[in-house]
């Protein structure tokens, strides 16, 4: 497969796949599709990570408050 891209006009993924199969372009629409999907999943993963981290911080804060109250109550005895 040549590294030269003989396709100098925009075309659909269907035609790009055809041209790729004929050796006229190194661009593979399947690879482009997969890369876009991977990038989207990475963004979603990052968003989920931040949501989980935020939730865990809130829960940690609540647990610390409860623990502090229990320690103060035990110190009275």
C-alpha positions, 0 to 999 in steps of 0.5 A: 500500500502506497503512502500517497493519497490520490484522493484530493476531494471530499468523499463519503466513507463508503467511497473512501473505503472503496478507494482504500481497497483499490490502494488509492489512499492510505486513509481507512474510514474504518480506522477513522470511525474507530479513532473517533469512537475511542476519543468519544469513549475517552471523553465519557470516561473522563466525565465519569471519573470526575463524577465519581470523584466528586461523589466520593469527596461528598461521601468522605466529607459526610463520613468525616462529619459523622465520625467527628460527632461520634468522637465528640460524644465518646469524649464526654464519657 
